[in-house]
């Protein structure tokens, strides 16, 4: 099963996941989520979190 991931960024991984799920119109159980980097507070601001999200449904229909 091959997934087509899209990357999302936000201050925290939770925010990035929410943003990605909303943009892709998916529920958590319909998605494959990979956290690439956790968001971190730095001396001069934030280092954004990065996540990759793909649809499980899209991969299943590609196989058929």
N, C-alpha and C positions, 0 to 999 in steps of 0.2 A: 504494500500500500504506500503510494507516494503522495506526500502532502505538498501543497503549494502555500508556503508561509508568507505572511506579510508582517513587517516590523512596525511596532508602535512604541512611542516613548512618552514618559510623563515623569513627574517628581518621584512617584513610588511605583513599584511593580503592580500593586492593586489598581492604581489609577490607570496605568497603561493597559492592563487587562480589561478593565471596564470600558475604556475608550475603544479598544480593538473589537470587543464583542458587540458594542453598540454599532460601530461602523460596518461590521460584517453581518449584522443582524443575526447573531448567534447567541445561544445560551451556553453556559459553561460546559454542560455535558455534551454539547454538539461540537466542541472545539478541542484542538490539540494546542496546548499552551506550553511554551518553553521560555523560561526566564533567563535572559542572557546576562543582564546586570541588574542588581538591586540599586535603587536610588540612594544617594548618600548626601548628607549635608556636609558641605565643605566650608572652609573659612570665608570664602567670598560667594556663597550661594549654594546651589544644588548641582549635583552630578546626576543627570536623569537616569531613570531605570529604562531598560530596553527589554521588550518581550517580542517573541514571534508567535503568531497565532495562525492556525489553519483550520479549515472546515473539515470535519470527519465525513460529512455528507458528500462533499465534492470528490474526495478520494474514492469513496465507495462507488459513485456513479461512473468514475473514470475506468474502474476495473471491469465493469459489465459490458 
